[in-house]
């Protein structure tokens, strides 16, 4: 088997593994976000300022995850393109 073909298959496998792991972690994060949001809605002793801080933290975390996923996808694309150019 061609070493380039093996490398392409390894890249595809690693990308699929990353995507599956990321999607599972993202789903877990969304579930936790829903649970925390419900909890804070029902917690009268927690100040509104604190609720806003938690909501902002969750929004920042979500943005960071999206940026990370975008960066990883771009880098996988660069590696795939490299092997396509090598003939």
C-alpha positions as CSV (number, residue, x, y, z in Angstrom):
1,X,0.0,0.0,0.0
2,X,1.2,3.5,-0.8
3,X,2.5,5.4,2.2
4,X,0.6,8.5,1.2
5,X,-2.6,6.5,1.2
6,X,-1.8,5.2,4.6
7,X,-1.2,8.8,5.9
8,X,-4.5,10.0,4.4
9,X,-6.3,7.1,6.1
10,X,-4.6,8.0,9.4
11,X,-5.6,11.6,9.0
12,X,-9.2,10.7,8.2
13,X,-9.3,8.3,11.2
14,X,-7.9,11.0,13.6
15,X,-10.3,13.6,12.2
16,X,-13.3,11.3,12.7
17,X,-12.1,10.5,16.3
18,X,-11.7,14.2,17.1
19,X,-15.1,15.1,15.6
20,X,-16.8,12.3,17.5
21,X,-15.1,13.2,20.8
22,X,-15.7,17.0,20.3
23,X,-19.4,16.4,19.5
24,X,-19.8,14.3,22.6
25,X,-18.2,16.8,24.8
26,X,-20.2,19.6,23.2
27,X,-23.4,17.8,23.8
28,X,-22.4,17.3,27.5
29,X,-21.6,21.0,27.8
30,X,-25.0,21.9,26.3
31,X,-26.8,19.6,28.7
32,X,-24.9,21.0,31.7
33,X,-25.7,24.5,30.5
34,X,-29.4,23.8,30.5
35,X,-29.2,22.3,34.0
36,X,-27.2,25.2,35.3
37,X,-29.6,27.7,33.7
38,X,-32.6,26.0,35.3
39,X,-30.9,26.0,38.7
40,X,-30.0,29.7,38.6
41,X,-33.5,30.6,37.5
42,X,-34.9,29.0,40.6
43,X,-32.2,30.2,43.0
44,X,-33.5,33.4,44.6
45,X,-30.6,33.8,47.0
46,X,-28.1,34.1,44.1
47,X,-27.8,37.8,43.0
48,X,-28.7,38.9,39.4
49,X,-25.2,40.1,38.9
50,X,-23.9,36.6,39.6
51,X,-26.4,35.0,37.2
52,X,-25.2,37.4,34.5
53,X,-21.5,36.5,35.2
54,X,-22.3,32.8,34.9
55,X,-24.2,33.3,31.7
56,X,-21.3,35.3,30.3
57,X,-18.9,32.6,31.3
58,X,-20.9,30.0,29.5
59,X,-21.2,32.2,26.4
60,X,-17.4,32.7,26.4
61,X,-16.8,29.0,26.9
62,X,-19.1,28.2,24.0
63,X,-17.3,30.7,21.8
64,X,-13.9,29.3,22.7
65,X,-15.1,25.8,21.8
66,X,-16.3,26.9,18.5
67,X,-13.1,28.7,17.7
68,X,-11.1,25.7,18.8
69,X,-13.1,23.4,16.5
70,X,-12.7,25.8,13.6
71,X,-9.0,25.9,14.1
72,X,-8.6,22.2,14.3
73,X,-10.8,21.7,11.2
74,X,-8.7,24.2,9.3
75,X,-5.5,22.4,10.3
76,X,-6.9,19.0,9.3
77,X,-7.7,20.6,5.9
78,X,-4.2,21.9,5.5
79,X,-2.7,18.5,6.2
80,X,-5.2,16.8,3.8
81,X,-4.3,19.4,1.1
82,X,-0.6,18.8,1.7
83,X,-1.0,15.1,0.9
84,X,-3.1,15.8,-2.1
85,X,-0.4,18.1,-3.5
86,X,2.3,15.4,-2.9
87,X,2.3,13.1,-5.9
